[in-house]
Amino acid sequence: MRSEVKVVFGAGQQIDLSVDASEVLSYEAARQWLDEQFVKHGCEPMRGSGKVLIADKILAVAAALGPQALSDAALGLDYARATSGALSKALIKVDVERLAVSY
């Protein structure tokens, strides 16, 4: 089984990432990878309370990386592995422009 992660940056800018179920990170490993990327890229909390949900991290990391970086095979795979592991879903849509994660 494969997991699909679609990252939409706007009209005509969509990155389709695919990962084998055997390559998906565990929830803890996925969370750790997203935490590291969130800090590394200087992402800011989206909520006034300062609370950062896992979906917020997924969106912020995608926005920080951008379409060019996510098109890189290795980085795109890492992002897909972490996103799939964090949400445990087979099909995930990350809409950066609308700040929405759906599955």
N, C-alpha and C positions, 0 to 999 in steps of 0.2 A: 504494500500500500504506500502511496505517496501523499505528501502534504503539499499543498499549493499556497503560496503567499503572493498576493497581488498588491503591489504598492503603487498607488495613484498619486502623482504630484500635480496633476492638472490635466487640462484637455490635451490629449495626445501624448501624455507622458506617463506611461505605465510600465512598471518593471514586473515581470512574471518570474517568480522564483519557485523552484521545486526541490523537494528533499525527500529521500527515502525514509520511511518510518524508522528504520534501524539507525539512521543518522541523527534523528531528532534528539536534542538535549533533554535531560531530566529537568523537572521543574526548577530544582535548586540551581543546577548549572546554567539554565537559561536565564534565571533571575540574576545570577551573578554576572553573566556576560552583559546583560542589558544594563545593570548597575554600573559596571566598569565603563561601558560606552557612554552612558549618560553623563558620568563625571568627566571622562576623557574629552568629550566634545563640548563641555561647559553648558549643558542643557539646563534650563530653568524650570522649576515647578509651574504647571499650568494653572493651579488653583491657589487662591488667596490664602488658604489654610496652610499651604506648604506641603500638604500630603500629596504624594506621587503614586498614583495607581500604576499597575503593570501596563495597562493600555496607554497611559500617558508616556511611559518610558518607550514603548514600542513606537509611538508617534514621534516623540522628540528625537529618538535616535535615527529614525528614517529621515526626518527633516534635516538633521545635522549632517548626515552622510550625503544625502541628495542622490539624484538619479545616476550621476556619473559613477560615484563610488559603489552604489548598489549594483551597477552593471558589471563590476569586477566579479569574476567567478568565485573567488575565494571569500571575499567579504560578503557578497550576496548570499552564498551558502551559509556562512556563519549567522547572518541575520535571519535567514529562513529557519535554520535549526533552532535558534533561540526563540523566535516568535512562535513557532509551532510547539515547542516544548513548554513555553510559558502559558499558552492558552489551551493546549491539548485539543486542537481542532484540525480537521483535514483540509479545510478551505478557509482562508483568512483574507479579508480585504482591509488594507491599511490606506485610508484616504487622508493623506497629509493635508491637502488643501482644505478639506471640510472638518479636519480634526476628529475623524471617526474611525473606529475599528469595528468591523462586523465579521460574523462568521455564521 
